[in-house]
Every structure is written in structure tokens, then in C-alpha cells.
Amino acid sequence: MKRSILTQPSAGDTRRSFFSRDLLSRMPRSFPRFTSALVALAAFFTFQSTQAATLLIDLESNQTILEEAPAAPVSAEPMLPLMAVYTALDIAKNTAFDLFENVPNPWSGKVQNRKDAAESPQTVEFATILQIALMNGSPDAVEAIAPSLGLTQAEFTQRMRMSAEKLGMTSSLFSYPCTNSEPCTSSAEDIAHLALALFRDFSISRIWAAQQRFTASGLPPQTTSNFLLIHSPAISGIFIAPDEKNSCAVVLSENPRNSGNRIRRLLAVELNAPDQKALRDRLSALFLRAWRDYETLRIYDKGTIVAQIPVFKGRVRKVAGVLNEDLFATLPREQMISNGSNAFDIRVSYSSPLVAPVAQGDLIAEVKIYADGREIANAPLAAAENVPLGGFWARFRDTLRIALDQDVLHP
């Protein structure tokens, strides 16, 4: 049987200061200075609705802020470099393939400068190929990935699809290369999963995705296709496809907080925009709206005791439910200002009866954050301590209570 507890931070809890009307009324003036570059960039653009797939996620709270057809499969050929780089790194990790091993140079003989052509090496490090593919989606780099790993196109296609399945990209189907008979499709949600997995699993990709320019002896100079990365200090990655007709992007924006060692991160995905200008307009407007109109608050710290959960047949009658990680929630600033301390409700639900023995760390409940009756965040609660079996009479008493389902089961 599911039970629920309504809870709020205690009156003396400093977290309540986040929701004081006095502080909330000052929020617009505390708008991060670094976003001025974004404001200037977006001031010239307007958000126009198209059939493109759109997703904007606050990575601190893991909440979707804005979306348009985020799960719809659309043409995703321009995102093939992103899928290929992740798959190549995954293969290298699982096969002990050295990223810095020399492989055939796909640009050998293609440089225009005579001096560079004469000095053009016959081999380059495999990592260089992946870096350039992630920076600007170079067709030469992408085409060289599979043969550098000793795989055929069909074999690499299969490995990409295995990677997509492993990441839970249920709306994606990639081919290497993308063709009319085997097109590449994906969704905004899947591309978000892919980008986050790339940064999570392979930290070197963070460096590659943040690099604006790259030069190496004998290779053509490389510039990122992520035009927002070049023009705005608020952008820190990851990939904008250079395709002019079917424009796609997944972009990370970060805002270091002034206190608490927090970094608020926003991830925007835009697929199937009609052209690069429309893509630029939409991304700029998305980030501007998110930084200007939404705020992410820390509701509970890691290790906070959120609720006392009843335990039956144990040596104690209740066990503390604690958070294993910080819990954040994202709300519109206007909603927080107008509602103040009533901006959201906090509820704890658990399956009753919880019967001993209970081990420390067992997941015993879930805390949920609601705003305007809608769930916006949740996190599991773990038992703060062990609860061993109680004595004979404690077990007998609670057996009767469970059988009769009395109201005393409610906390």
C-alpha cells in the first residue's frame, strides 16, 4: 500500500530563505553578469515556431524547461559525427585501442598550400581524427573513423546501433554513412542522452568540444562549427553540425555560481532547423529565456533527513530517510515571486508496510517536489541506519497491525 507524507523544510531551516519574498523580489537584479553576452547575442533574434525538434534541459535539476516534439524521430544525418565519435571512443575503451596510435592521414595530399602538402604526414593520431570530427563534423574525419579501427562500414554501423541501444536511444537509427536507403534518424531526447553520455564516459571529449581552433603540421587548419562557442563565453560545448539545409545542434551553456561551488548547466538540442540562421535564432532565444525566466534552487542537500518512515517488526518504530544526492528544482522566476514560500509542495511516498530487517542504504521511500499540482522533481530516500528484527512481542504486535491495516500505520 502506498503512503504519503506532506512535508516542508522546518521553520529554522536556512533553505527557507530561498523562498522569502524579499529575496525573490531581488532575483532579476542578481541575473548573472556573464549572460550579458547571451542577451546581446539574442537581442537581434526572435523565436519562431517551426517543425524542428527542440529540447532544453536544466542539468542541475534534470528538468525539461522547454520542448517541442522532443521524442519525435527526425532526420539526423548531420549528427552522425557525434554518434560516430562516441562509438569510436567506446570501441577504443573496450578493446584497449590506443587513441594516440598513428593511422592513415585522411587529409594527405588534400592540403592546398604547397609547403604544407610537402610536409603532410602520411599518418596522424587517431585522437586527432576524432577531435576534428567533433569540432566541425569534417566528412574526411568521419569517413576515416571506421577504417582506422579496422572495421568495415557495415561493422561500424552495427557498433553504432549497439551503442545507441546501450544508451537507451530508442528513437534513433544511424547508418555509416547515412544514405537514402538507410537514412539516419534520431530525436532531441536521444541526442541529449548521447551528448551527456559522451561527456560522462569520455572526459577528453570535453576538451575537444570546447576547442575553437586546431592546427597541426601538415593538416588543414580546423575551426569549430559551433558558432555560439566562438561568440559567447556562456557556451562551453558541444557540437553544431555544419550542414546548411538540415541544421542540427546540441549545445552546453554553463554559469558558475557565486557561492556554494555550484555550476548551473543548460543543454539545448535543436534538430531539423531549416537553415543555420534559424538554428542560431532558436538556440539564442532558448538560452536567453532559460537564463532570464527560470531559476534552479537547491531544495535539500545530500545527506539531509527528509522524513521518518515507519518500520514494522523491528527494534525501532521509525527509520530516517536520507538523500544520497542534492535535490534541485527549476521553476519560472515569476511563479516563485508570486507564490513565495508556497511555490511548491514537498511530499514523501513509500510502500507500507516497511518490514524489518532494513539495511542502511536500502531505498525505502521517494521525495517528490510539486509545483501547481505538477511533479517537477523527485529523488529516492535511503535508510540512514540498520533496523534489525525486533523481539517476539514486537513482531507479534506488528503482525496484527498489518493484518488489520489500522490507521496507526499512517505516520
N, C-alpha and C positions, 0 to 999 in steps of 0.2 A: 504494500500500500504506500502510495506517495504522500509524504507530509511536507508542509511548507512553513517556513518561519519568515515573518516580516522583520526586518532589522534595519537600523540606521546607525551610523557612527555615533559614539557616545557624545554627550554634551561637551565633555572636556577634550575630545579628540581634536588635534590640530588640523585634521583633514577637513573639518567643517569649515575652516577659513576659506577653502577653495570656493565655497558656495555662498559666502556672505555677499549681500547685495552691494556693499561698499566696494569690495574688491572687483566684483563682476562689472560694476559700472565703470571701472577704470581699465578694463581689458582692452578696448580699442586703442588706448594710448600706449599700451605695452606691446603693441604689434611689433614683431621682431624687425630690427633695422635692416637686417640683411635682405629682407624681402623687398626692399625698395627697388632693387634691380628687377625683380619679377613684376612689380607694379608698373614700372616704366615700360618693360617689355610687353606687358599685356594691355596697356592702356590703349594701344592702337588697334587691338583686335576685339572682335565680338564673337560670342559663342553662337554658332549657327547649327541647328539640328540637322543631321544627315542620317543616312542609314549605317553609318560606321558603328562598330562595336567599341564601347567605351567602358573603362573601369578605373576608379580612383580609390585607393585603399590607404588608410592610415595604419602604418605598420606597428605603431606603438600599441594601439588598441585592437589591431587586426579587424577593424570595421570598414565596411564599404561606405564611402561618403557619397559618391555619385556614380551612376551606372546607366548604361544604355545597351540593351541586348548583350550582357556580359557573357552569357553561356552559348550564344548563337554561333555555330560554325560558319566562318567566313574564309575567303581566300587569304592564305597566309604565306604565299611564296616568298615575300620579302623577309620573313622571319626565319627562313631556312638557315642563315648563318648562325643564329642564336642556338637553334636546335642542334646544328652540326657541331658547334664548339662544345656544348655541354656533353654530347655523346662522345666526342673525341677525348675529352678530359676524363670521362667516366671509364672509357676503354683503357686509357693510359694508366689510370689508377688501379684497375683490376688486373692488368696484365704486366704491370711493372715496366711499361714502355716509358723510356726516358724522354721527357718533354724537350730536353735540350739536345737530343740526338739530331745529327745532321741528316736532312732528307733532300731530295731533288728540289732545286730552286724553281718555283713556277714562273718567276719573272726573268729568268735567264734569257738574255737576248731580246727582251722587250723594252729595256730602258732606252730612252731617246737620246740622252747625252752620250757622245762618243766615248768620253773618258769613263763614265760610269759603265758603259757597255763593255769596255775593255776590262774593267775591274770587276764586272759582275761575277760573283761566285757561282759555281755550279751547284752548290748546296747551301741550305740555310737551316737554322734550328727549327724544329717542328713548332716550338713555342712561338716563334716569330709569325708563322703562318696563322696560328690560332689567334694571336693578338691582332693581326691586321684584319682577319675575318670579323672579329668582334668590334673593332674600331669603326669599320666602314663597309663591311659586307663585301669586300673585294671578291668578284667572281673567280679570279685566279686563285685566291687563297682558299675559298670554299671548295673549288674543284680539286685542289691538291690534298685535301684532308684525308679522304678515303685511301688513295694510293700510298700516301705517306705511312699509313697504318698497315699497309699490305692487304687492304680489303677491296673487293670489287664494289661497284655501285649498288648491286643488289644486296650484298652482305651489309654494307653500311646503312642502307635503307632499313633492313631488318633490325639493326642495332639501334637506330633512331627510334623505331616504333617500340622496341623493348624499353628504351629509356622513357619514352612518353607514358607507357603503361605503368612503369615503376613510379613515376611522379604523379600518377592519377590524372593525367591529361586525357580525359575521356572523350573530348570533342575534337581531338587532334589526329591527323593522319599526314605524316610527312614522307616524302619520297626524295631520293637523291640521284639525279636532280628532279625538281618539280617539272612535270610535263602536262600536256593536255590530257593524256590518257591516265596519268597518275598525278593529279594536282595535289598541292599542299594546302591543307585546311587546318584551322585551329580556332580557338575562341579567346576572348580577352581574359577570361578566368584562367585558361590553360597557360597562356603566355605569362601571366603573373606568377603562376606556380613555377614555370620554367626559369624565369629571371631570379626569383628568390632562391630556388634550388641551386642555381649556378653560383650565386654569391655565398650561399651557406656551405656548399660542398667543396668549392674550389676558390680559396681566398685570392689566388693570383688573378682571377678574373676581375676582381675589384680594381686592381691596378690597371689592367688593360682597358677596362671600360671607362676609366676616369682620365685616360691619356688623350690629350688633344692632338698631338702631333708625334710622329715617329719617323726617325731617319736611321738608315744603316748603309754602310758602304756597299755600293753595287746594287742597291734596291731603290725603286722609285720612292720619293718622299710620300709619306702617308699622313692624311688628315682625317680626323674623326668625322663621321657623317652626323653626329649628334650636335646639331647646330645650337641647341639650348645649352649644352655643356660649354660651348665656346663663348656664348654671350651672357650667361648668367652664373654668378657664383653660387646661387642657390641649387644648382644642378650638379650632381656628383656621379652620374652614370645614366643608363646603361647602354641601350642600342636604339638608334633610329635608322631604319632602312633607307638607302639612297634612292629607291625606286620612286620615280616622279608620278606615276599614274596610280599605283596602288600603294599609298603611303601608309606605313605602319611604324609604331614606336612603342617601346617600353622604357620609361624614364624615371629615375630616382631623384627626389629632392630631399635635402636634409637641412634641419635647423637645429644647431646646438643650443641647448637651453642655457640660461644664465646661472642656473643653480641645479643641484641635485644630479650632476653628471648625466643628464638626460639629453637624448638627441631625438627629436621628432622627425619621423621619416614618412614621406608620402611616395607611393608608387602609382604612376599613371600608365595605363595601356590604351592605345588607340590603334584600331585595325580598320583597314579598308577606307581610309580617308581618300577623297578624290584626287588630291594633289598635295605637294609639300606645303603650300601656303595654308590650305585648310588644316593640315596636320599641325602646323605651327600655331595657328589661331586657336585650335581646340585645346592643345596642350597648355598654352599660355593661360587661357581662360580657366581651365581646370585647376591649375596650381594657384592662380590668383584667388579663386573662390574658396579653395580649401584653406589657404593661409589666412585669408581675411575673415571668412564667415564661420569657421569651425575651430573648436578648441578641444584638446585632449587633456584630460585630468587623470591623475593617479588617484584611484579610489581607495585601494589598500596596498600596503607594502608586502613584499614577500615575508612570510612567517607570521603575518597577522592572524590572531584568533578571531574568526568571523562569527562563529556560533558554537553553542554547546549542543551536541547531538545525543539524544537518549540512547542508552545501551541496555540490553536485557540479558539476564543470566550472567552478568559479570560482577566483578568485585566492586565496581563503581557504577553509579547510575547514569553518568554522562561522560562524554569524551569531547575534548576540544577539536573543532575542525579548523585547520590552518591552511593558508595558501602556500603553494610551492613556488609561486612567482608573483611579481607585481601584477595588479589588475588595473587596467586603464579603461576609460570610456570616452568616446568622442561625441560631442553634441554641438549643435549650432550655437554660436555665441548669443544670438538673440533669444533663444529658448532659455539659456542659462540666466541671462539678465532678467528676463520677465518672470521666471519661476523661482529664482533664488535657491534656497535650500530644498525646495520641493521639485527641483529639476528632474530628479529620478527617484525610483524606489529600489531598495535592495531586498532581495528575497533569497532564502536558502531552502532548497528542497532536498529530500533524502528518502530512501526506501525504508519503510518501517515494517517490521521491527529490525533494528540492527542488533544482531545477537553476538555475544562474546563466544570465542575469543576474537579480539581485534588486535591486529599488529600495527605498531607505529608505522605510518606512511601509507597504510591502506586508504584507498579513496572511498570516502563514506558519504559525501554529500556534494552539492553543487551550489555555488552562489551565482545569482543572476541579477543583472542590472537592467531596469526597465525605465523607459522614458516615454511619456504619453501612452502608456499601456503596451509599448512595443519593446521586446527584448533587444538590447543593443550590445550586451557583453555578458560573458559567463566564464567561470573557471571552476575546476574541481577543488574540493576541500579534502585534505588528508588528515588522518588521525594523528594527534600530537603525541600520543603515548600508547603503550601497550595496555590492553584491557584483558586480563586473564579471566578464565571462568570463575564464577563465584562459588560459594558453598552450596550445600544441598538445598537449604531453605530458600536461598536467593533464586536458585534455578527453578524450584517448585513454584514459588510465588509468581515469577515472571512467565512461567508456562501457562498458569491460569489467566494472567492478564492478557497474554497474546491470544489465548483461546477465546476469551470473552470480548476482546477488542474494546476495552473500556476507554473512556475519554482521557484517562491518565496517560495514555500513550502519547498524547499531544504534548509538546514541550511547553 
